[in-house]
Amino acid sequence: MDFDINLMRDDRCTLVRVQGDIDVVSRTRFEEALFEVVDSGEPMVIDMREVTFCDSTGLNAIVAANRRAGDRGTSVALVALPPRVQRVFRITGIDKFIPIHDTLREAIAALPSTTP
């Protein structure tokens, strides 16, 4: 399957919608998009409901973006991981430090408040 990524910004976060395989072929494009959002300082929610495959290069891109987000004082959350993809996140322990939510509503509700 082809790879596609779309960014949608609103007043709470940037939603990154990903489709297809996240692998060595798509990693550069995927990571650049994630870093663009993180560098903007906005919280990021990555919607992975249409991801068909995620290998170690995809995991590394997400971990790198999460680390970069932490350095910049913002956050990353994942939403709607297909069971096969979610299993990889659990086996590697990534789910222990990057929040994974079942729904977009849950992910957005869990974002840190930007109001004082």
N, C-alpha and C positions, 0 to 999 in steps of 0.2 A: 504494500500500500504506500502511496505517496505520503509525504510529510507536509503539514501546513500548520501555521501558527498565526493567531490573530490577537492583537492587543485592543482592549476596550477599557477606557478610563472613565471613572465616575468620581464622585466627591469622597468616597471612602478608600478606594484602592484601584489598582490596575488589574483587570482580569486577563489572564493569558490563557487562551483556548488553544489546545494542542490536538492535532489529529494525525493518526498514522503511527509510523515507527520512529522512535527516538533511538538512534543508533549512531555508529561512527560516521555514516553519510550525512545525517541531519544535525549532528552535535553542534557544529560551529554556528549554524543559523539559530538553533535553539538557545545555545549559551549566549550569543550576542543579544538576542531579544530579552532574555532574562536579565542580563547585565544592564541593558538600556533602562529597564524598569527600575531595578535596584538603584542605579545611579541617579534616577530622578528623585529618590527619597520617598517614594510612595510605597505603602504596603502592597504586596503582590499575592494574588490568589491564582494558582495554576490549576485550571480545569482540565483534567486528564480523562474525562469520560469516553473520549473517542481515540485514546491511545491504544494501539493494537500490540505494541511491543516496546519495551524499554530495557536496553542493555546497560552494562556498566558505564559506558561513556555518557549515557543519558543520566544515570544516577549521579555520576561525578559532576555533571553540569548543574544539577539541582543542588547538590551539596555545596559547590563553589558559589552559586548564587546566594544560598542561605548564609554562608560564611560572610560573603561580601555585604549582605543585607545587615547582618549583625554588626559589622564594622561601621556601618552607616546609620545605625540606630533605627532600622526599619524591620519589617517582618515578611516572612514567606509562609504561605500555607498551601496545601494541596487539597484538591477536592475531587470526589467521584472517580477514584482509581478503580479500574476494572479488577476483578479478583486475581487474575494472573499477574498483573502489574503490582497490585498491593502486596501480594505474597513476597515478591522480590524486596520490597521496602521493609517488610517485617523481618525477613531472613537476614538482611544486612544491618538491621537495627536503625535505619534512617528514620523510621516512624517514631523513635524515641526522642528525636530532637527537631523534627519538622512536623508540625501538626497536619494530620490528615483528617478531613471531614467527609461525611457522606454526601452532604448537599451544599450547594453554593450559599444558601441562606445561613446554614450553620457556620460556614467559613467566614462570611462577612460579619455575622454577629459576634464572632470570636476575635475579630480584629481589635487591637488596642485603640482606645478612644483617643481622638486627636483634640478633644475639647478639654480645657483646663479644669 
